[in-house]
Each structure stands twice: as C-alpha cells, then as structure tokens.
Amino acid sequence: MSASAETLVTTLLEDLEAGRLELPTLPEVALRVRDAVEDESSSARQIAEAVSSDPALAARLIQVANSPLYRGRREVDDVQTAVVRLGRDLVRTLVTSLAMRQMFQATTEAVDRRLHALWSHSVQVAAISRALAGQHGLAPDRAMLAGLLHDVGALPLLVRAEEDESLLADEAAFDALVRELHPRLGEAILRSWRLPDYLVAVAAGHEDLARDPGGPPDYVDVVTVANLQSHLGSDHPLARVDWSRVSALRRLGLADDVSVVELAAESEEAREVQALLGG
C-alpha cells in the first residue's frame, strides 16, 4: 500500500470514529419522501405531494407503475395512484435509486469508469436479491433496495480518489482498500441517512461469509449470496470463494447449490429489475 493510501486509511478511520467524516447526503427531495414514507400517518396523497416536488421523480414513478413488473389492468397517469400501486417500500427504493444515480457522477475519467462499474454491479445485485427474496419469505422490494445500497461505502473512497489521483496509481492496492473499508463506511452512511436497521446490517455484513446470527434467513443472507453470484466469472476475489463454506447459503436452504442462484440471476424478473433501475 502506498504512503498516500496508508494515510487515507488512517485519516478515514480516525474521522469515522470521531464523527468527523464527511458522508454523502441524500438530496432534499429524497429526505422529504423518506420522512413521508416512514410516517405511518402519512397518506398516499401526502407521499405523492413529496414526490411531485421533483418532476423527474414523479414521471419516473408513473413510468415504473406502468412497467411489466407492476402494471395493473389500467394505466396509471398520476403520482398518487402510482404511489398506491407501488407501495411505500418500492417508492422509497425508487427515490433512493434516483438519488444514488445523482451521486454516481465524477469529473475524472478513471473515477467515472469505476463509479459506472459500481452502479452496474449494485443494480445487478439488487435484481438478484429481489428474485431470491421472494423464494424465502422476504419482501422483494426491500431486498432490491438492500442490494442497491450494499456497496454504498465505496463512495467516500472514490470521492477521495477524485481529489487525490495518486490513490489510483496502484489500482490493485486501491481496490483492496475499497474491499477492506466499504462495509464500515457503508454502515456509517446508511445510519446517517436514518435508513432502517436491516439496510444498515446489509451494508455492514454482506461480505462476512461466516456470519451466522441464528434465526431465520434475512436480507444480509440474500444480498451476500446475490453479491457472490454477481462476481462469478470475474477476476474479483469473491469469484474464487468456496460456496460450501458460505453460511448464508445454508441459512437460505441452498447448501452449495449455485444453480438455484444462477436461475434467479438469469430470470426474466431479474432482467426487468435491471432495466427498471437503469443497470
């Protein structure tokens, strides 16, 4: 690891522990929608009003409500009806996904390329997570959001790399740095966004392959398996994992049967989700 990378690790961890680390923030419209969705007394009309403060977001919700995954017998042409059809969890997922797209912008080519790859990977994991969740009694739309956010902790590191291009001089060392730090940073980011505990747990624990908290399978298990599947065939270290040693597979009742996960990843549903999120 270069001297600048070692300094970055030390600084990031010290700032994180002391609460000084500057974390990405959600756009104002996403905050308003989040608050409306989490307030159980909020009506569909009130959530729709929060959404409608951003015309692009309002149009996107209507588009999704009429997509193959969610369309009903009648076409939706207003935000309130779209909110009713999609439900609170999916509205939050879509708002967060659009907010994330805004954050995945860079001014240097090297960082932009990495951000694009990170977004594509996150969308793929979201799609596989959604397909797997429905098979195991978990809410598909919550799993989709968990998959979309699982690597959010990489963002502060890429921001730093944009500010200090020397960090990318040794790309392998930088990749190792991201793998080491992104779970802790992701946990901190999602806590700062006041997102539900299950999302925080996914960001923190999706690469802990020995994790076994007992009890029924959860969203961390689903995203862990989806994340592994997404890396198969690549040169990523997780592509070389012995699946028989992954506790999340056992907790999902899959043993080391990778074929079941492959089917979920290649399903029409997964492809539609990727198209929906812009992967």
N, C-alpha and C positions, 0 to 999 in steps of 0.2 A: 504494500500500500504506500502511495506517495506521501510526502510530508503534508501536502495540502489536504489530502483525503483524511489522514490521521487527525489533522487539526479540525476538519469538518466534523468528524465523528465526535471528538471531544466537545466541541462547541455545541453541537446539536443536542447531545445527551445532557450536558450541563444546563442548557437553556430549557430543555424539556422538563428536567427535574425541578427547576426553579420557577417554572411557569412563565418564562420569558420568550419561549419560542413563538415566532410569528407564524400562525397557522392559516391555511386558506380559509376564506369565509364564504358562506353561501350568499348569493345575490339577494337583494331585498325582497323580490317577488317570491323567491323560494322560501324565505323566512316567513312571509305572510301566509303562504299556503300551508307550510308546515304547522304553524300555530293554529290555523283554522282546522286542519285535519285532526290534530291531536286534541282539540277541544270537543269533547263528546256532545256538547250542547250546540255545536255549530250545525246549521242546516246545509243541505246541498246548495241552496241559493247563496249562502254566505261563503262557502268554499268557492263557488263559481265566481263570485264577485272578486275574491282574492286572485283567482286565476286570470280573470279578464283584465286585470291591471296590466298584463303583458299580452298584447295582441298575438304575438308569435306563439306564445304558450297556449293561448286559448284555441288558436287554429290547430295546433298540434294535438290537443286533447280531442277535439272533434274528429280529426283525421284518424286517431287511434281507435276511437269509439266505433268508427265505421270500417276498421280493418278486419281481415279474416278471423283474427283471434277473438274479437269481442263483438262483432256486429250482431244485431238482432234482426227482427223481421222488418223494422222500419229504420230508415236512415236518420241519424242524429244531425241536427243542424243548429243546435245551441249548446252553450257551455254547461248549463245546469243539467240538461238531460244527459250530456256526456259524463258529468260527474256521477250522476245516479247510476248510469250503466257500468262505469268502470270501478266505482267504489273507492273508498278512502285510501287504501293501501296502494292501489295502482296509480291513483292521482299523485300521491307522494313520490312514487317511483319515477313517474314520467317527469315531474317537476325537477326532481333531483338529477335525473339523467340529462336534462337540458342544461341545468346549472353546471353539471360536470363538463359537458361539452364546451361551455364557455371557458372553463378553467384550463382545458387542454389546448392552449394556444401558446406558441413560442415565437421568438423573434430570430432564433438561430436555427439553421438547417439541422444540425446534429441533434439538438434537443427536440425540435419539431418531429423529427423522424421517430425518436423514442416515445414521445407523447402519443403519436399516432398508433404505434405498435401497442402501447399500454392500453389505449382506449379500445382497440380492436380485441385485444386479449380479454379485457374486462367485459365487453359485450358478449364474447363467446362464452365466458364462464357464467354470465347472467343467464344466457339461453339454456345452457346445460343444467344449471341449478334449477331453473323453472321446470324443466322437463322431469328432473329427478324428484323434486319435492312432491309433486302430485302423486307419485308412486309410494310415498312414505308418510302420508298423513300430515304433511306440512303445507302451508299456504304458498302456492306457486308464485304469486306476485311478491310476497315478502322475500322468497328465495331469490327471485330475479334481482331485487334491489340489493340484497346481500352480495350476490355475485358481482354486481356492477361496482360496488364500493370496496370490494375486498382488498384491492391494491392501492387505495387512495393515499396511503402513507408514502408512496413513491413521489408524490407531487412536490413536497418541500425539497427533496433531494434534487429533482430535476430543475426546480427554480434556482437552487444554489449553483447547479452546473451551468445554467444560463448566465449567471452572474460571474462565475469563475470557470472559464473554458478549460483551464488546466486540469480540472477534475476528470475530464473526458480524455485526457492524454493516454491513460491506460484504461481502455473500456472494460476489460475483464475485471479489473480491480473495482471500477465504479459499479459494475453490475453486482459484484459480491457485496459491496457496501449497501446497495439498494435492498438486496435479499436479506441482509442482516438487520437493517433498521426499519424497513417499511411496516412490519407489524406493530411495533411500538408507536411509530408516528401515526399510523392509521387509527389506532385506538385513541390517541390523543385528539386527532382531528374530529372523529365522529362524536366523541364526548363533548368537544367544544361546540359542535353543531346541535347538541342535545337530541341526537337521534336515539332510537330505542336500544336497550341493552343487547338485544340479540344481534344487532348490526355491529355494535362495538365489539362483541365477542368474536364475530366473524373476522373483523379486521385484525384482531389480536392473535387469533388462534388457528387461522386456516392453513398455516404451514407447520403446525405442531402435529406431525404424523403419528405420534404415540399418544396423543390426547385421548383420554377415556374417562369422562366425568361420571359415568354411570347413568342410569335412567334411559329414557327413550332417545332415539336419534334426534338431532337438532340441526339448525341451519349451518352451524360450523361444519358438521359432518358432510352435509350436502355440498357446500362450497369447496371443502377440502378435496372431495372426490372430483368435482367438476374442474377444479384447478389442475389437478393431476392429468385428467383426461385432455385438457386443452393443450398441455405441453407435450403429449405423446408425439413422437416423430421429429421433435426439435432437438437442438443441442443444449436445452436448458437442463440444469442438474436434476430437476424433478422428473424429467423424462426417463431417468435411469433408476427410479425408485422401485424397490421390490414391493409390488402391491400386496403381497401376502402379509406384509408387516404393517399395513396401514389400518389402524384401529377404526377409522371412520367407515371403511368398507364393511367390517364385521358388524359395526353398530347399525348399519343400514341393511344388514342381512344379505350382503352381496358377496361375502367371503372375498376371494380374489378374482371374481368373475368379471373381467374387464368388458366382455362382450355386451353385458347389460348396459353398462355406462356408454359404450360406443353407440348402441342403438338410440339411447336418449340424446346423445350429441348429434346424431345424424337424422333425427326425426324432423318431420315437416314442421312441427311445433317449434323446435329449436331454430330452424331456418327463419320462420316467421318472426320470432322474437329478435333475432339479429337484424332483420330488415327493419323492424319496428324501432329499434334503438339506434340504428344507423351504424352498424358494425362494418 
